[in-house]
C-alpha cells in the first residue's frame, strides 16, 4: 500500500525519532511511504484566528497528495484532525470549496477531496491488523504494563464521520499492545488531555495536566506510557524534567511512541532504527530496555 507521508511541523522540528521509527517499521508491513517535499503546515494553529488561511493551508497539503493519487498518513493527531475537518467542511460546502480552490489555483493546485486521511493508529490496527502484528513479534513485551494515551485530536470531536476510534471507549491501542505481549488496563485518567494547546497561554497549566496524569500512571503501577502524537509526546516525555523541577517530585515514567514499542518487539536497533538517541528523554528509557534485555 502506498501512502503520502505527511510530517506536519512538529515531527521535522523535534520528532525525529518518530519519523525514523515510522520509516523503519511500516515498510515491514508493506506500507510504502511517499514523501511530499513541498508540503507545509496543516494550518491548525490558525483555525481560531483566520479560518480561510487555515483551510487553504490544510487543503493545499491534500491537493499535493491528490496530484499523486495517494492517500495521506499523518503522524500528528492535530494534523490529522485539521485535514479531516477541512475535507469535511469543503465537501459539505461547494461554495467554500470553490473559494479555497481559487486561492490554490495560484499554485496550479486543486482540492478535490478524493484522498483518504489516515492516522497512524488506523494504519496499524485497521490496515496492517492485529494478526500481522502478532506474527511480526519475536521479542514480546512480556512483563511490561503499558498505559495508553490517545490524545484528544485522535478521537474528538466525535461527530466527524470515520473517526479513528470510539470517542468514549477507544480500545485500538490496548489491542495493539496486547498483540505485542504487553499488559495494559483502563485507568481513570486514560482519556485526559495532555494540555498542549494551553502551553502558549499558560505553560503551568500544561505542566499541571501532564504531571497529574504521569503521577497517576506511576501510582497505578504502569512501567511506561505509549503515545501516538508528537505534541502529546512533547508534554509527557520532553517536559517531564520541567514537571519534576516545578513540583519537586521525581516522576520517572518512560514514554515511547507505540510504533517504537512495535520496533522493539521486532528486535530493531533502538538507536539506528527507532531513533532513541534523537529523543530528548527527560523521561528514562533504560528501565524498559533493561526489562527487555536490550
C-alpha positions in Angstrom: 0.0 0.0 0.0 1.4 3.4 -1.0 0.7 6.4 1.4 1.8 10.0 1.2 3.8 10.7 4.4 2.6 14.0 5.9 5.0 15.1 8.6 3.4 18.4 9.6 5.5 20.8 11.7 6.2 19.0 15.0 7.8 15.9 13.6 10.5 17.7 11.5 11.1 20.1 14.4 11.7 17.7 17.3 10.1 14.3 16.4 13.0 12.8 14.5 12.7 9.6 16.4 9.0 9.3 15.4 9.8 9.8 11.8 12.7 7.4 11.8 10.7 4.6 13.5 7.8 5.1 11.2 10.1 4.8 8.2 11.6 1.6 9.6 8.6 -0.2 11.0 5.8 0.4 8.4 7.7 -0.9 5.4 8.0 -4.2 7.2 4.2 -4.5 6.7 4.3 -3.5 3.0 3.4 0.1 3.7 5.3 2.2 1.1 5.8 5.8 2.3 6.0 8.6 -0.4 7.3 12.0 0.6 5.5 15.3 -0.1 8.6 17.6 -0.3 6.6 20.8 -0.8 4.0 20.1 2.0 3.5 22.8 4.6 1.8 23.5 7.9 -1.6 21.9 8.4 -3.0 25.3 9.4 -4.4 24.2 12.7 -2.8 27.0 14.7 -4.7 29.5 12.5 -8.1 27.8 12.8 -9.3 30.1 15.5 -7.6 33.2 14.0 -8.2 33.1 10.2 -10.4 30.2 9.0 -9.6 30.9 5.4 -5.9 30.8 6.0 -6.4 27.5 7.9 -8.5 25.9 5.2 -6.1 26.9 2.4 -3.1 25.6 4.2 -4.8 22.3 5.0 -6.4 21.8 1.6 -3.1 22.5 -0.1 -1.5 19.5 1.5 -4.3 17.3 0.4 -4.2 18.7 -3.1 -0.5 17.7 -3.2 -1.3 14.1 -2.3 -4.2 14.1 -4.8 -1.8 15.0 -7.6 0.0 11.8 -6.9 -3.3 9.8 -6.4 -2.2 9.0 -2.9 -4.0 8.7 0.4 -2.3 10.5 3.4 -0.7 9.3 6.6 -0.4 12.0 9.2 1.9 11.4 12.2 0.4 14.1 14.3 -3.1 13.9 15.8 -3.6 17.6 15.3 -2.6 17.5 11.6 -4.9 14.6 11.1 -7.8 16.4 12.6 -7.0 19.5 10.6 -7.1 17.7 7.3 -10.2 15.7 8.3 -12.1 18.8 9.3 -11.1 20.7 6.2 -12.1 17.9 4.0 -15.5 17.7 5.8 -16.2 21.4 5.6 -15.2 21.8 1.9 -17.1 18.7 0.9 -20.2 19.8 2.6 -20.0 23.4 1.3 -19.3 23.7 -2.5 -19.1 27.5 -2.4 -16.5 27.4 0.3 -14.6 24.7 -1.7 -14.6 27.0 -4.8 -13.3 29.9 -2.7 -10.4 27.8 -1.4 -9.7 26.4 -4.8 -9.5 29.9 -6.3 -6.6 30.6 -3.9 -5.0 27.2 -4.5 -5.1 27.9 -8.3 -2.3 30.4 -7.8 -0.1 27.4 -7.4 -1.9 25.3 -10.1 -3.4 23.2 -7.3 -6.9 22.0 -6.8 -8.5 20.3 -3.8 -10.9 17.6 -4.9 -11.5 15.6 -1.7 -10.5 12.3 -3.3 -7.8 11.3 -0.8 -8.4 9.5 2.4 -6.7 10.8 5.6 -5.2 8.1 7.9 -3.9 8.4 11.4 -1.0 6.1 12.4 -3.4 4.2 14.8 -5.8 3.4 11.9 -3.0 2.1 9.7 -1.7 -0.1 12.5 -5.0 -1.5 13.7 -7.2 -1.5 10.7 -4.9 -1.9 7.7 -2.0 -3.9 9.0 -4.2 -5.7 11.5 -3.6 -7.4 14.9 -2.7 -10.8 13.4 0.1 -9.5 11.2 1.4 -7.5 14.2 1.4 -10.6 16.4 3.2 -12.6 13.7 5.9 -10.0 13.5 6.8 -10.2 17.2 10.0 -12.0 18.0 10.6 -10.3 21.4 7.3 -9.8 23.1 6.8 -7.1 25.8 6.2 -9.8 28.4 6.1 -8.5 31.9 5.6 -4.9 30.9 2.4 -2.9 31.9 1.9 -0.1 29.4 -0.5 2.8 29.9 -2.1 4.2 26.7 -2.5 7.9 25.8 -4.6 8.6 22.7 -4.6 12.3 22.7 -7.7 14.5 22.2 -7.4 15.0 18.4 -7.3 11.3 17.6 -10.8 10.7 19.0 -12.5 14.1 19.4 -14.8 15.6 18.1 -16.8 12.5 17.8 -19.3 14.0 15.3 -16.9 13.9 12.4 -17.5 10.8 10.3 -15.0 8.0 10.3 -13.1 8.8 13.5 -10.1 6.5 14.2 -11.7 5.0 17.4 -14.6 5.4 19.7 -14.6 8.7 21.5 -15.8 7.3 24.8 -14.1 3.9 24.9 -11.2 3.7 22.4 -9.5 0.3 22.5 -7.3 0.1 19.5 -4.1 1.0 21.3 -4.8 -1.6 24.0 -5.4 -4.3 21.4 -2.1 -3.5 19.7 -0.2 -3.6 23.0 -1.7 -6.9 23.8 -0.7 -8.2 20.4 2.8 -7.1 21.3 2.7 -9.1 24.5 2.3 -6.2 27.0 -0.2 -5.9 29.8 -2.5 -2.9 29.8 -5.6 -1.7 31.5 -8.1 1.1 31.8 -7.5 3.9 34.3 -9.5 7.0 35.2 -7.1 9.5 33.6 -6.8 7.5 30.4 -8.6 10.0 28.1 -7.3 13.1 29.9 -5.9 15.9 27.8 -2.1 16.4 27.7 -2.7 20.2 27.8 -0.5 21.1 24.7 -2.9 23.7 23.4 -2.7 25.6 26.7 1.1 25.8 26.6 1.3 29.1 24.6 -1.1 30.8 27.1 -0.1 29.3 30.4 2.7 26.7 30.5 2.0 25.9 34.1 -1.5 24.6 33.2 0.1 22.2 30.7 2.7 21.0 33.3 -0.1 20.5 35.9 -2.1 18.4 33.5 0.8 16.3 32.4 2.1 15.9 35.9 -1.3 14.8 37.2 -1.6 12.0 34.5 2.0 10.8 34.9 1.8 10.7 38.7 -1.4 8.6 38.4 0.2 6.2 35.9 3.1 5.7 38.3 0.8 5.1 41.2 -1.2 2.5 39.2 2.0 0.5 38.7 2.5 1.0 34.9 6.0 0.6 33.6 5.6 3.1 30.8 3.3 5.2 28.6 2.6 4.7 24.9 1.7 7.7 22.7 0.8 8.2 19.1 1.2 12.0 18.8 4.3 14.2 18.8 2.5 17.0 20.6 1.5 14.7 23.4 4.9 13.2 23.5 6.4 16.6 23.9 4.4 17.1 27.1 4.9 13.7 28.7 8.5 13.0 27.7 10.2 16.2 26.7 8.6 18.2 29.6 8.9 15.6 32.3 12.0 17.2 33.6 10.3 20.5 33.9 7.4 18.8 35.8 9.9 17.3 38.2 11.6 20.7 38.8 8.2 22.5 39.1 6.5 20.1 41.5 9.7 18.9 43.3 8.8 15.3 42.7 10.5 12.5 40.8 8.2 11.0 38.1 10.5 8.8 36.1 7.8 7.3 33.8 9.3 6.1 30.4 7.3 7.5 27.5 7.6 5.9 24.0 5.7 6.0 20.7 3.6 3.0 20.1 5.5 2.3 16.9 8.8 2.3 18.8 7.4 -0.4 21.1 6.5 -2.3 17.9 10.0 -1.9 16.6 11.5 -3.2 19.9 9.4 -6.4 19.6 10.8 -6.9 16.1 14.3 -6.6 17.6 15.1 -3.4 15.7 18.1 -1.4 16.8 16.8 1.1 19.5 19.1 3.9 18.2 19.7 3.3 14.5 16.2 2.1 13.6 14.0 3.6 16.3 15.8 6.9 16.9 16.0 6.7 20.7 19.2 8.7 20.6 17.3 11.5 19.0 14.8 11.7 21.9 15.3 14.4 24.5 14.3 11.8 27.1 13.8 13.7 30.3 11.8 10.5 31.0 14.0 7.4 31.5 14.1 4.8 28.7 16.7 2.5 30.3 14.3 0.6 32.6 12.3 -0.6 29.5 15.4 -1.7 27.6 16.7 -3.5 30.7 13.4 -5.3 31.2 13.5 -6.4 27.6 17.2 -7.3 28.0 18.2 -5.0 25.2 
